[in-house]
Amino acid sequence: MDELGFEPMTREQASLFFRLVTYRYGRGAILITTNKSLREWTELLAGDEVLATAILDRLLHRAHVLNIKGRSYRLRDLEEALQRAHA
């Protein structure tokens, strides 16, 4: 799932996401990209702290979390292309 949290979820969407995570838990990998910190997941998931906790519990169990800091590759590539176009 790419860019989870780009837009907040409705209660129904958050519930469906919980069902997906619960189904996948223990069955296989889930890869998620997001620019939201773990503290922001309650807000992301329709303000439901219990649901956010349940989802994060499953996602973070045996997880590998990669925190990547720095400039966006997309923006960097765009800036480089613009510089080449104006050179």
PDB file of N, CA, C and O in Angstrom:
ATOM      1  N   MET A   1       0.851  -1.161   0.000  1.00  0.00           N
ATOM      2  CA  MET A   1       0.000   0.000   0.000  1.00  0.00           C
ATOM      3  C   MET A   1       0.897   1.223   0.000  1.00  0.00           C
ATOM      4  O   MET A   1       1.764   1.369   0.861  1.00  0.00           O
ATOM      5  N   ASP A   2       0.687   2.082  -0.950  1.00  0.00           N
ATOM      6  CA  ASP A   2       1.548   3.253  -1.100  1.00  0.00           C
ATOM      7  C   ASP A   2       0.834   4.495  -0.586  1.00  0.00           C
ATOM      8  O   ASP A   2      -0.340   4.724  -0.875  1.00  0.00           O
ATOM      9  N   GLU A   3       1.559   5.275   0.169  1.00  0.00           N
ATOM     10  CA  GLU A   3       1.112   6.556   0.688  1.00  0.00           C
ATOM     11  C   GLU A   3      -0.149   6.454   1.549  1.00  0.00           C
ATOM     12  O   GLU A   3      -1.088   7.235   1.396  1.00  0.00           O
ATOM     13  N   LEU A   4      -0.148   5.488   2.445  1.00  0.00           N
ATOM     14  CA  LEU A   4      -1.253   5.355   3.386  1.00  0.00           C
ATOM     15  C   LEU A   4      -1.315   6.628   4.226  1.00  0.00           C
ATOM     16  O   LEU A   4      -0.305   7.072   4.772  1.00  0.00           O
ATOM     17  N   GLY A   5      -2.468   7.190   4.320  1.00  0.00           N
ATOM     18  CA  GLY A   5      -2.633   8.407   5.105  1.00  0.00           C
ATOM     19  C   GLY A   5      -2.584   9.677   4.301  1.00  0.00           C
ATOM     20  O   GLY A   5      -2.676  10.772   4.855  1.00  0.00           O
ATOM     21  N   PHE A   6      -2.440   9.543   2.996  1.00  0.00           N
ATOM     22  CA  PHE A   6      -2.457  10.739   2.155  1.00  0.00           C
ATOM     23  C   PHE A   6      -3.764  11.484   2.362  1.00  0.00           C
ATOM     24  O   PHE A   6      -3.801  12.714   2.388  1.00  0.00           O
ATOM     25  N   GLU A   7      -4.832  10.719   2.509  1.00  0.00           N
ATOM     26  CA  GLU A   7      -6.139  11.263   2.878  1.00  0.00           C
ATOM     27  C   GLU A   7      -6.666  10.454   4.050  1.00  0.00           C
ATOM     28  O   GLU A   7      -6.530   9.231   4.058  1.00  0.00           O
ATOM     29  N   PRO A   8      -7.271  11.111   5.051  1.00  0.00           N
ATOM     30  CA  PRO A   8      -7.816  10.367   6.186  1.00  0.00           C
ATOM     31  C   PRO A   8      -8.895   9.384   5.731  1.00  0.00           C
ATOM     32  O   PRO A   8      -9.603   9.621   4.752  1.00  0.00           O
ATOM     33  N   MET A   9      -9.001   8.290   6.457  1.00  0.00           N
ATOM     34  CA  MET A   9     -10.004   7.280   6.132  1.00  0.00           C
ATOM     35  C   MET A   9     -11.320   7.601   6.826  1.00  0.00           C
ATOM     36  O   MET A   9     -11.353   8.189   7.907  1.00  0.00           O
ATOM     37  N   THR A  10     -12.391   7.200   6.178  1.00  0.00           N
ATOM     38  CA  THR A  10     -13.699   7.240   6.841  1.00  0.00           C
ATOM     39  C   THR A  10     -13.754   6.061   7.808  1.00  0.00           C
ATOM     40  O   THR A  10     -12.880   5.194   7.786  1.00  0.00           O
ATOM     41  N   ARG A  11     -14.765   6.031   8.642  1.00  0.00           N
ATOM     42  CA  ARG A  11     -14.925   4.914   9.580  1.00  0.00           C
ATOM     43  C   ARG A  11     -15.063   3.591   8.822  1.00  0.00           C
ATOM     44  O   ARG A  11     -14.493   2.577   9.227  1.00  0.00           O
ATOM     45  N   GLU A  12     -15.814   3.606   7.732  1.00  0.00           N
ATOM     46  CA  GLU A  12     -15.991   2.388   6.933  1.00  0.00           C
ATOM     47  C   GLU A  12     -14.665   1.951   6.304  1.00  0.00           C
ATOM     48  O   GLU A  12     -14.342   0.763   6.319  1.00  0.00           O
ATOM     49  N   GLN A  13     -13.901   2.887   5.756  1.00  0.00           N
ATOM     50  CA  GLN A  13     -12.609   2.546   5.162  1.00  0.00           C
ATOM     51  C   GLN A  13     -11.647   2.006   6.211  1.00  0.00           C
ATOM     52  O   GLN A  13     -10.930   1.037   5.962  1.00  0.00           O
ATOM     53  N   ALA A  14     -11.632   2.636   7.388  1.00  0.00           N
ATOM     54  CA  ALA A  14     -10.762   2.170   8.472  1.00  0.00           C
ATOM     55  C   ALA A  14     -11.143   0.757   8.895  1.00  0.00           C
ATOM     56  O   ALA A  14     -10.269  -0.065   9.168  1.00  0.00           O
ATOM     57  N   SER A  15     -12.425   0.473   8.950  1.00  0.00           N
ATOM     58  CA  SER A  15     -12.893  -0.859   9.306  1.00  0.00           C
ATOM     59  C   SER A  15     -12.470  -1.893   8.262  1.00  0.00           C
ATOM     60  O   SER A  15     -12.047  -2.995   8.610  1.00  0.00           O
ATOM     61  N   LEU A  16     -12.583  -1.537   6.997  1.00  0.00           N
ATOM     62  CA  LEU A  16     -12.148  -2.440   5.928  1.00  0.00           C
ATOM     63  C   LEU A  16     -10.638  -2.666   5.976  1.00  0.00           C
ATOM     64  O   LEU A  16     -10.163  -3.777   5.742  1.00  0.00           O
ATOM     65  N   PHE A  17      -9.892  -1.610   6.279  1.00  0.00           N
ATOM     66  CA  PHE A  17      -8.440  -1.739   6.400  1.00  0.00           C
ATOM     67  C   PHE A  17      -8.086  -2.685   7.548  1.00  0.00           C
ATOM     68  O   PHE A  17      -7.185  -3.514   7.419  1.00  0.00           O
ATOM     69  N   PHE A  18      -8.796  -2.561   8.670  1.00  0.00           N
ATOM     70  CA  PHE A  18      -8.594  -3.470   9.800  1.00  0.00           C
ATOM     71  C   PHE A  18      -8.850  -4.912   9.370  1.00  0.00           C
ATOM     72  O   PHE A  18      -8.074  -5.804   9.712  1.00  0.00           O
ATOM     73  N   ARG A  19      -9.911  -5.145   8.638  1.00  0.00           N
ATOM     74  CA  ARG A  19     -10.235  -6.498   8.184  1.00  0.00           C
ATOM     75  C   ARG A  19      -9.150  -7.048   7.267  1.00  0.00           C
ATOM     76  O   ARG A  19      -8.806  -8.227   7.346  1.00  0.00           O
ATOM     77  N   LEU A  20      -8.608  -6.190   6.392  1.00  0.00           N
ATOM     78  CA  LEU A  20      -7.518  -6.609   5.511  1.00  0.00           C
ATOM     79  C   LEU A  20      -6.276  -6.980   6.318  1.00  0.00           C
ATOM     80  O   LEU A  20      -5.679  -8.035   6.101  1.00  0.00           O
ATOM     81  N   VAL A  21      -5.891  -6.109   7.247  1.00  0.00           N
ATOM     82  CA  VAL A  21      -4.707  -6.375   8.065  1.00  0.00           C
ATOM     83  C   VAL A  21      -4.902  -7.648   8.887  1.00  0.00           C
ATOM     84  O   VAL A  21      -3.993  -8.472   8.991  1.00  0.00           O
ATOM     85  N   THR A  22      -6.081  -7.803   9.462  1.00  0.00           N
ATOM     86  CA  THR A  22      -6.373  -8.996  10.255  1.00  0.00           C
ATOM     87  C   THR A  22      -6.303 -10.254   9.392  1.00  0.00           C
ATOM     88  O   THR A  22      -5.779 -11.277   9.831  1.00  0.00           O
ATOM     89  N   TYR A  23      -6.824 -10.183   8.178  1.00  0.00           N
ATOM     90  CA  TYR A  23      -6.771 -11.333   7.277  1.00  0.00           C
ATOM     91  C   TYR A  23      -5.331 -11.684   6.916  1.00  0.00           C
ATOM     92  O   TYR A  23      -4.952 -12.855   6.921  1.00  0.00           O
ATOM     93  N   ARG A  24      -4.532 -10.665   6.604  1.00  0.00           N
ATOM     94  CA  ARG A  24      -3.152 -10.895   6.175  1.00  0.00           C
ATOM     95  C   ARG A  24      -2.225 -11.256   7.329  1.00  0.00           C
ATOM     96  O   ARG A  24      -1.181 -11.868   7.103  1.00  0.00           O
ATOM     97  N   TYR A  25      -2.580 -10.892   8.561  1.00  0.00           N
ATOM     98  CA  TYR A  25      -1.723 -11.118   9.724  1.00  0.00           C
ATOM     99  C   TYR A  25      -1.365 -12.597   9.843  1.00  0.00           C
ATOM    100  O   TYR A  25      -2.243 -13.455   9.931  1.00  0.00           O
ATOM    101  N   GLY A  26      -0.090 -12.874   9.845  1.00  0.00           N
ATOM    102  CA  GLY A  26       0.380 -14.251   9.965  1.00  0.00           C
ATOM    103  C   GLY A  26       0.357 -15.042   8.683  1.00  0.00           C
ATOM    104  O   GLY A  26       0.886 -16.153   8.639  1.00  0.00           O
ATOM    105  N   ARG A  27      -0.243 -14.504   7.631  1.00  0.00           N
ATOM    106  CA  ARG A  27      -0.333 -15.222   6.355  1.00  0.00           C
ATOM    107  C   ARG A  27       0.756 -14.799   5.378  1.00  0.00           C
ATOM    108  O   ARG A  27       1.202 -15.596   4.553  1.00  0.00           O
ATOM    109  N   GLY A  28       1.180 -13.551   5.474  1.00  0.00           N
ATOM    110  CA  GLY A  28       2.171 -13.060   4.528  1.00  0.00           C
ATOM    111  C   GLY A  28       2.510 -11.615   4.803  1.00  0.00           C
ATOM    112  O   GLY A  28       1.999 -11.004   5.741  1.00  0.00           O
ATOM    113  N   ALA A  29       3.363 -11.092   3.985  1.00  0.00           N
ATOM    114  CA  ALA A  29       3.885  -9.746   4.185  1.00  0.00           C
ATOM    115  C   ALA A  29       2.883  -8.668   3.775  1.00  0.00           C
ATOM    116  O   ALA A  29       2.039  -8.858   2.900  1.00  0.00           O
ATOM    117  N   ILE A  30       3.018  -7.550   4.438  1.00  0.00           N
ATOM    118  CA  ILE A  30       2.299  -6.336   4.064  1.00  0.00           C
ATOM    119  C   ILE A  30       3.355  -5.233   4.009  1.00  0.00           C
ATOM    120  O   ILE A  30       4.106  -5.041   4.965  1.00  0.00           O
ATOM    121  N   LEU A  31       3.410  -4.525   2.917  1.00  0.00           N
ATOM    122  CA  LEU A  31       4.337  -3.407   2.775  1.00  0.00           C
ATOM    123  C   LEU A  31       3.520  -2.136   2.688  1.00  0.00           C
ATOM    124  O   LEU A  31       2.633  -2.012   1.844  1.00  0.00           O
ATOM    125  N   ILE A  32       3.823  -1.188   3.567  1.00  0.00           N
ATOM    126  CA  ILE A  32       3.083   0.065   3.621  1.00  0.00           C
ATOM    127  C   ILE A  32       4.073   1.215   3.572  1.00  0.00           C
ATOM    128  O   ILE A  32       5.079   1.206   4.281  1.00  0.00           O
ATOM    129  N   THR A  33       3.790   2.205   2.736  1.00  0.00           N
ATOM    130  CA  THR A  33       4.545   3.455   2.779  1.00  0.00           C
ATOM    131  C   THR A  33       3.603   4.533   3.275  1.00  0.00           C
ATOM    132  O   THR A  33       2.426   4.569   2.916  1.00  0.00           O
ATOM    133  N   THR A  34       4.140   5.408   4.105  1.00  0.00           N
ATOM    134  CA  THR A  34       3.350   6.509   4.646  1.00  0.00           C
ATOM    135  C   THR A  34       4.273   7.607   5.125  1.00  0.00           C
ATOM    136  O   THR A  34       5.430   7.358   5.466  1.00  0.00           O
ATOM    137  N   ASN A  35       3.763   8.808   5.149  1.00  0.00           N
ATOM    138  CA  ASN A  35       4.532   9.900   5.729  1.00  0.00           C
ATOM    139  C   ASN A  35       3.985  10.255   7.109  1.00  0.00           C
ATOM    140  O   ASN A  35       4.320  11.305   7.659  1.00  0.00           O
ATOM    141  N   LYS A  36       3.153   9.394   7.665  1.00  0.00           N
ATOM    142  CA  LYS A  36       2.547   9.604   8.979  1.00  0.00           C
ATOM    143  C   LYS A  36       3.326   8.839  10.052  1.00  0.00           C
ATOM    144  O   LYS A  36       3.722   7.690   9.851  1.00  0.00           O
ATOM    145  N   SER A  37       3.537   9.496  11.191  1.00  0.00           N
ATOM    146  CA  SER A  37       4.167   8.816  12.317  1.00  0.00           C
ATOM    147  C   SER A  37       3.132   7.907  12.975  1.00  0.00           C
ATOM    148  O   SER A  37       1.932   8.040  12.736  1.00  0.00           O
ATOM    149  N   LEU A  38       3.607   6.989  13.799  1.00  0.00           N
ATOM    150  CA  LEU A  38       2.683   6.086  14.491  1.00  0.00           C
ATOM    151  C   LEU A  38       1.710   6.861  15.361  1.00  0.00           C
ATOM    152  O   LEU A  38       0.565   6.440  15.530  1.00  0.00           O
ATOM    153  N   ARG A  39       2.138   7.976  15.912  1.00  0.00           N
ATOM    154  CA  ARG A  39       1.263   8.796  16.755  1.00  0.00           C
ATOM    155  C   ARG A  39       0.089   9.380  15.973  1.00  0.00           C
ATOM    156  O   ARG A  39      -0.941   9.713  16.559  1.00  0.00           O
ATOM    157  N   GLU A  40       0.238   9.505  14.673  1.00  0.00           N
ATOM    158  CA  GLU A  40      -0.807  10.102  13.835  1.00  0.00           C
ATOM    159  C   GLU A  40      -1.818   9.090  13.303  1.00  0.00           C
ATOM    160  O   GLU A  40      -2.778   9.474  12.636  1.00  0.00           O
ATOM    161  N   TRP A  41      -1.617   7.809  13.586  1.00  0.00           N
ATOM    162  CA  TRP A  41      -2.488   6.794  13.006  1.00  0.00           C
ATOM    163  C   TRP A  41      -3.911   6.855  13.535  1.00  0.00           C
ATOM    164  O   TRP A  41      -4.841   6.500  12.810  1.00  0.00           O
ATOM    165  N   THR A  42      -4.114   7.287  14.761  1.00  0.00           N
ATOM    166  CA  THR A  42      -5.494   7.408  15.264  1.00  0.00           C
ATOM    167  C   THR A  42      -6.259   8.403  14.408  1.00  0.00           C
ATOM    168  O   THR A  42      -7.389   8.138  14.000  1.00  0.00           O
ATOM    169  N   GLU A  43      -5.650   9.539  14.139  1.00  0.00           N
ATOM    170  CA  GLU A  43      -6.283  10.555  13.288  1.00  0.00           C
ATOM    171  C   GLU A  43      -6.527  10.003  11.889  1.00  0.00           C
ATOM    172  O   GLU A  43      -7.581  10.238  11.299  1.00  0.00           O
ATOM    173  N   LEU A  44      -5.557   9.273  11.365  1.00  0.00           N
ATOM    174  CA  LEU A  44      -5.660   8.678  10.031  1.00  0.00           C
ATOM    175  C   LEU A  44      -6.827   7.696   9.940  1.00  0.00           C
ATOM    176  O   LEU A  44      -7.507   7.619   8.917  1.00  0.00           O
ATOM    177  N   LEU A  45      -7.051   6.947  11.024  1.00  0.00           N
ATOM    178  CA  LEU A  45      -8.065   5.894  11.030  1.00  0.00           C
ATOM    179  C   LEU A  45      -9.363   6.377  11.671  1.00  0.00           C
ATOM    180  O   LEU A  45      -9.867   5.778  12.621  1.00  0.00           O
ATOM    181  N   ALA A  46      -9.882   7.452  11.141  1.00  0.00           N
ATOM    182  CA  ALA A  46     -11.192   8.001  11.523  1.00  0.00           C
ATOM    183  C   ALA A  46     -11.284   8.365  13.000  1.00  0.00           C
ATOM    184  O   ALA A  46     -12.372   8.375  13.576  1.00  0.00           O
ATOM    185  N   GLY A  47     -10.129   8.668  13.617  1.00  0.00           N
ATOM    186  CA  GLY A  47     -10.128   9.080  15.015  1.00  0.00           C
ATOM    187  C   GLY A  47     -10.383   7.959  16.010  1.00  0.00           C
ATOM    188  O   GLY A  47     -10.621   8.226  17.188  1.00  0.00           O
ATOM    189  N   ASP A  48     -10.337   6.720  15.564  1.00  0.00           N
ATOM    190  CA  ASP A  48     -10.645   5.569  16.414  1.00  0.00           C
ATOM    191  C   ASP A  48      -9.356   5.008  17.016  1.00  0.00           C
ATOM    192  O   ASP A  48      -8.615   4.274  16.363  1.00  0.00           O
ATOM    193  N   GLU A  49      -9.109   5.368  18.271  1.00  0.00           N
ATOM    194  CA  GLU A  49      -7.875   4.943  18.941  1.00  0.00           C
ATOM    195  C   GLU A  49      -7.818   3.431  19.140  1.00  0.00           C
ATOM    196  O   GLU A  49      -6.750   2.833  19.000  1.00  0.00           O
ATOM    197  N   VAL A  50      -8.928   2.815  19.459  1.00  0.00           N
ATOM    198  CA  VAL A  50      -8.960   1.361  19.667  1.00  0.00           C
ATOM    199  C   VAL A  50      -8.631   0.635  18.362  1.00  0.00           C
ATOM    200  O   VAL A  50      -7.849  -0.316  18.353  1.00  0.00           O
ATOM    201  N   LEU A  51      -9.226   1.085  17.275  1.00  0.00           N
ATOM    202  CA  LEU A  51      -8.966   0.481  15.969  1.00  0.00           C
ATOM    203  C   LEU A  51      -7.512   0.682  15.560  1.00  0.00           C
ATOM    204  O   LEU A  51      -6.872  -0.250  15.073  1.00  0.00           O
ATOM    205  N   ALA A  52      -6.987   1.885  15.753  1.00  0.00           N
ATOM    206  CA  ALA A  52      -5.591   2.171  15.409  1.00  0.00           C
ATOM    207  C   ALA A  52      -4.652   1.281  16.210  1.00  0.00           C
ATOM    208  O   ALA A  52      -3.685   0.746  15.667  1.00  0.00           O
ATOM    209  N   THR A  53      -4.932   1.122  17.496  1.00  0.00           N
ATOM    210  CA  THR A  53      -4.095   0.270  18.338  1.00  0.00           C
ATOM    211  C   THR A  53      -4.136  -1.180  17.863  1.00  0.00           C
ATOM    212  O   THR A  53      -3.100  -1.842  17.811  1.00  0.00           O
ATOM    213  N   ALA A  54      -5.305  -1.671  17.522  1.00  0.00           N
ATOM    214  CA  ALA A  54      -5.442  -3.059  17.053  1.00  0.00           C
ATOM    215  C   ALA A  54      -4.698  -3.275  15.741  1.00  0.00           C
ATOM    216  O   ALA A  54      -4.037  -4.298  15.558  1.00  0.00           O
ATOM    217  N   ILE A  55      -4.805  -2.320  14.836  1.00  0.00           N
ATOM    218  CA  ILE A  55      -4.109  -2.441  13.546  1.00  0.00           C
ATOM    219  C   ILE A  55      -2.602  -2.394  13.753  1.00  0.00           C
ATOM    220  O   ILE A  55      -1.874  -3.238  13.230  1.00  0.00           O
ATOM    221  N   LEU A  56      -2.132  -1.406  14.514  1.00  0.00           N
ATOM    222  CA  LEU A  56      -0.693  -1.278  14.738  1.00  0.00           C
ATOM    223  C   LEU A  56      -0.126  -2.479  15.480  1.00  0.00           C
ATOM    224  O   LEU A  56       1.007  -2.884  15.222  1.00  0.00           O
ATOM    225  N   ASP A  57      -0.891  -3.050  16.391  1.00  0.00           N
ATOM    226  CA  ASP A  57      -0.451  -4.246  17.107  1.00  0.00           C
ATOM    227  C   ASP A  57      -0.132  -5.366  16.121  1.00  0.00           C
ATOM    228  O   ASP A  57       0.888  -6.043  16.247  1.00  0.00           O
ATOM    229  N   ARG A  58      -0.996  -5.550  15.158  1.00  0.00           N
ATOM    230  CA  ARG A  58      -0.791  -6.609  14.164  1.00  0.00           C
ATOM    231  C   ARG A  58       0.323  -6.250  13.186  1.00  0.00           C
ATOM    232  O   ARG A  58       1.151  -7.094  12.843  1.00  0.00           O
ATOM    233  N   LEU A  59       0.341  -4.995  12.740  1.00  0.00           N
ATOM    234  CA  LEU A  59       1.349  -4.594  11.758  1.00  0.00           C
ATOM    235  C   LEU A  59       2.764  -4.595  12.324  1.00  0.00           C
ATOM    236  O   LEU A  59       3.711  -4.955  11.624  1.00  0.00           O
ATOM    237  N   LEU A  60       2.912  -4.201  13.571  1.00  0.00           N
ATOM    238  CA  LEU A  60       4.251  -4.051  14.141  1.00  0.00           C
ATOM    239  C   LEU A  60       4.813  -5.332  14.743  1.00  0.00           C
ATOM    240  O   LEU A  60       6.010  -5.411  15.019  1.00  0.00           O
ATOM    241  N   HIS A  61       3.966  -6.333  14.950  1.00  0.00           N
ATOM    242  CA  HIS A  61       4.451  -7.620  15.459  1.00  0.00           C
ATOM    243  C   HIS A  61       5.314  -8.269  14.388  1.00  0.00           C
ATOM    244  O   HIS A  61       4.839  -8.554  13.288  1.00  0.00           O
ATOM    245  N   ARG A  62       6.548  -8.495  14.701  1.00  0.00           N
ATOM    246  CA  ARG A  62       7.526  -9.089  13.765  1.00  0.00           C
ATOM    247  C   ARG A  62       7.768  -8.218  12.533  1.00  0.00           C
ATOM    248  O   ARG A  62       8.090  -8.736  11.463  1.00  0.00           O
ATOM    249  N   ALA A  63       7.618  -6.912  12.672  1.00  0.00           N
ATOM    250  CA  ALA A  63       7.776  -5.996  11.537  1.00  0.00           C
ATOM    251  C   ALA A  63       9.209  -5.486  11.425  1.00  0.00           C
ATOM    252  O   ALA A  63       9.985  -5.518  12.380  1.00  0.00           O
ATOM    253  N   HIS A  64       9.522  -5.025  10.249  1.00  0.00           N
ATOM    254  CA  HIS A  64      10.745  -4.281   9.991  1.00  0.00           C
ATOM    255  C   HIS A  64      10.299  -2.878   9.594  1.00  0.00           C
ATOM    256  O   HIS A  64       9.725  -2.687   8.522  1.00  0.00           O
ATOM    257  N   VAL A  65      10.558  -1.915  10.442  1.00  0.00           N
ATOM    258  CA  VAL A  65      10.158  -0.539  10.171  1.00  0.00           C
ATOM    259  C   VAL A  65      11.376   0.217   9.675  1.00  0.00           C
ATOM    260  O   VAL A  65      12.411   0.255  10.341  1.00  0.00           O
ATOM    261  N   LEU A  66      11.247   0.812   8.513  1.00  0.00           N
ATOM    262  CA  LEU A  66      12.317   1.622   7.935  1.00  0.00           C
ATOM    263  C   LEU A  66      11.873   3.073   7.953  1.00  0.00           C
ATOM    264  O   LEU A  66      10.891   3.436   7.304  1.00  0.00           O
ATOM    265  N   ASN A  67      12.579   3.886   8.679  1.00  0.00           N
ATOM    266  CA  ASN A  67      12.269   5.309   8.747  1.00  0.00           C
ATOM    267  C   ASN A  67      13.250   6.028   7.835  1.00  0.00           C
ATOM    268  O   ASN A  67      14.433   6.154   8.151  1.00  0.00           O
ATOM    269  N   ILE A  68      12.752   6.490   6.719  1.00  0.00           N
ATOM    270  CA  ILE A  68      13.597   7.134   5.716  1.00  0.00           C
ATOM    271  C   ILE A  68      13.387   8.632   5.801  1.00  0.00           C
ATOM    272  O   ILE A  68      12.268   9.127   5.670  1.00  0.00           O
ATOM    273  N   LYS A  69      14.473   9.339   6.021  1.00  0.00           N
ATOM    274  CA  LYS A  69      14.392  10.789   6.100  1.00  0.00           C
ATOM    275  C   LYS A  69      15.144  11.380   4.918  1.00  0.00           C
ATOM    276  O   LYS A  69      16.120  10.809   4.430  1.00  0.00           O
ATOM    277  N   GLY A  70      14.678  12.512   4.480  1.00  0.00           N
ATOM    278  CA  GLY A  70      15.348  13.165   3.369  1.00  0.00           C
ATOM    279  C   GLY A  70      14.352  13.669   2.354  1.00  0.00           C
ATOM    280  O   GLY A  70      13.136  13.572   2.525  1.00  0.00           O
ATOM    281  N   ARG A  71      14.900  14.199   1.316  1.00  0.00           N
ATOM    282  CA  ARG A  71      14.066  14.751   0.257  1.00  0.00           C
ATOM    283  C   ARG A  71      13.390  13.652  -0.538  1.00  0.00           C
ATOM    284  O   ARG A  71      13.912  12.544  -0.665  1.00  0.00           O
ATOM    285  N   SER A  72      12.241  13.969  -1.063  1.00  0.00           N
ATOM    286  CA  SER A  72      11.495  13.049  -1.905  1.00  0.00           C
ATOM    287  C   SER A  72      12.275  12.790  -3.197  1.00  0.00           C
ATOM    288  O   SER A  72      12.779  13.722  -3.823  1.00  0.00           O
ATOM    289  N   TYR A  73      12.367  11.527  -3.587  1.00  0.00           N
ATOM    290  CA  TYR A  73      13.021  11.195  -4.853  1.00  0.00           C
ATOM    291  C   TYR A  73      12.272  11.812  -6.027  1.00  0.00           C
ATOM    292  O   TYR A  73      12.895  12.259  -6.990  1.00  0.00           O
ATOM    293  N   ARG A  74      10.973  11.843  -5.961  1.00  0.00           N
ATOM    294  CA  ARG A  74      10.180  12.406  -7.061  1.00  0.00           C
ATOM    295  C   ARG A  74      10.470  13.889  -7.229  1.00  0.00           C
ATOM    296  O   ARG A  74      10.674  14.370  -8.344  1.00  0.00           O
ATOM    297  N   LEU A  75      10.485  14.610  -6.114  1.00  0.00           N
ATOM    298  CA  LEU A  75      10.770  16.046  -6.205  1.00  0.00           C
ATOM    299  C   LEU A  75      12.204  16.304  -6.643  1.00  0.00           C
ATOM    300  O   LEU A  75      12.461  17.217  -7.428  1.00  0.00           O
ATOM    301  N   ARG A  76      13.133  15.509  -6.143  1.00  0.00           N
ATOM    302  CA  ARG A  76      14.531  15.664  -6.547  1.00  0.00           C
ATOM    303  C   ARG A  76      14.681  15.441  -8.049  1.00  0.00           C
ATOM    304  O   ARG A  76      15.351  16.218  -8.729  1.00  0.00           O
ATOM    305  N   ASP A  77      14.064  14.393  -8.562  1.00  0.00           N
ATOM    306  CA  ASP A  77      14.148  14.109 -10.003  1.00  0.00           C
ATOM    307  C   ASP A  77      13.518  15.228 -10.822  1.00  0.00           C
ATOM    308  O   ASP A  77      14.035  15.592 -11.878  1.00  0.00           O
ATOM    309  N   LEU A  78      12.405  15.772 -10.343  1.00  0.00           N
ATOM    310  CA  LEU A  78      11.753  16.876 -11.045  1.00  0.00           C
ATOM    311  C   LEU A  78      12.649  18.107 -11.069  1.00  0.00           C
ATOM    312  O   LEU A  78      12.789  18.758 -12.104  1.00  0.00           O
ATOM    313  N   GLU A  79      13.251  18.425  -9.935  1.00  0.00           N
ATOM    314  CA  GLU A  79      14.146  19.582  -9.876  1.00  0.00           C
ATOM    315  C   GLU A  79      15.328  19.408 -10.828  1.00  0.00           C
ATOM    316  O   GLU A  79      15.718  20.357 -11.509  1.00  0.00           O
ATOM    317  N   GLU A  80      15.891  18.225 -10.880  1.00  0.00           N
ATOM    318  CA  GLU A  80      17.012  17.954 -11.786  1.00  0.00           C
ATOM    319  C   GLU A  80      16.583  18.086 -13.248  1.00  0.00           C
ATOM    320  O   GLU A  80      17.322  18.630 -14.068  1.00  0.00           O
ATOM    321  N   ALA A  81      15.402  17.593 -13.566  1.00  0.00           N
ATOM    322  CA  ALA A  81      14.896  17.702 -14.946  1.00  0.00           C
ATOM    323  C   ALA A  81      14.670  19.156 -15.323  1.00  0.00           C
ATOM    324  O   ALA A  81      14.978  19.560 -16.444  1.00  0.00           O
ATOM    325  N   LEU A  82      14.141  19.941 -14.411  1.00  0.00           N
ATOM    326  CA  LEU A  82      13.914  21.358 -14.677  1.00  0.00           C
ATOM    327  C   LEU A  82      15.228  22.106 -14.870  1.00  0.00           C
ATOM    328  O   LEU A  82      15.324  22.984 -15.727  1.00  0.00           O
ATOM    329  N   GLN A  83      16.233  21.764 -14.080  1.00  0.00           N
ATOM    330  CA  GLN A  83      17.546  22.399 -14.236  1.00  0.00           C
ATOM    331  C   GLN A  83      18.161  22.069 -15.571  1.00  0.00           C
ATOM    332  O   GLN A  83      18.763  22.933 -16.208  1.00  0.00           O
ATOM    333  N   ARG A  84      18.018  20.814 -16.013  1.00  0.00           N
ATOM    334  CA  ARG A  84      18.544  20.424 -17.319  1.00  0.00           C
ATOM    335  C   ARG A  84      17.802  21.147 -18.444  1.00  0.00           C
ATOM    336  O   ARG A  84      18.409  21.526 -19.445  1.00  0.00           O
ATOM    337  N   ALA A  85      16.502  21.335 -18.282  1.00  0.00           N
ATOM    338  CA  ALA A  85      15.702  22.005 -19.309  1.00  0.00           C
ATOM    339  C   ALA A  85      16.068  23.484 -19.445  1.00  0.00           C
ATOM    340  O   ALA A  85      15.953  24.059 -20.527  1.00  0.00           O
ATOM    341  N   HIS A  86      16.506  24.093 -18.351  1.00  0.00           N
ATOM    342  CA  HIS A  86      16.852  25.516 -18.373  1.00  0.00           C
ATOM    343  C   HIS A  86      18.331  25.762 -18.619  1.00  0.00           C
ATOM    344  O   HIS A  86      18.766  26.913 -18.666  1.00  0.00           O
ATOM    345  N   ALA A  87      19.110  24.703 -18.777  1.00  0.00           N
ATOM    346  CA  ALA A  87      20.560  24.845 -18.983  1.00  0.00           C
ATOM    347  C   ALA A  87      20.891  25.065 -20.434  1.00  0.00           C
ATOM    348  O   ALA A  87      22.063  25.205 -20.785  1.00  0.00           O
TER     349      ALA A  87
END
